[in-house]
Amino acid sequence: MLEVGTNTYVSREFADEYIASRYRSSSKDRKRWGELSEKDKEILLINACAELENLQWQGRAATKGQAMAFPRLPFQYGKTDEIAPLRVKQAQAELALWLSDDTKQANQSQRLELQAQGVESFSIGDLSESYGKGVGEKPVPLLCKKVADLIAPYLNGGYEIC
């Protein structure tokens, strides 16, 4: 079950409204999200939040022993009653939407598996990919470009984008 402040930064309603206000009604992403059950949306939001929680954030937790990375100082001085900055909430909704695309997830999983096995390049038909030496040795959280752009001001170091 989705619990804001415990396993999510946003409610399902927030994610629904965010996606409806930023994606056209004809968008395949918006349609895919709209076809999901409430339970599936909650699962995706929990998974998206878990991915975000694994990142190396700047600053420190606002209170000792808080359940999640945010609220965070120095970003939320005087605003610690807000669970997270708006950009982090938007990033969670975007990441849940990205995670809802099973085809993209399968392709990404295949790439990571190949990299972990030490494959440096492969070809399928007209498609070919090459990976740098050492890629796949250290797991990096997966983020789509929109998510990476939203959370960039709050991160320490680098991150991989899809």
Order of alpha helices (4+ residues) and beta strands (2+ residues): alpha-alpha-alpha-beta-beta-alpha-alpha-beta-beta-beta-alpha-beta
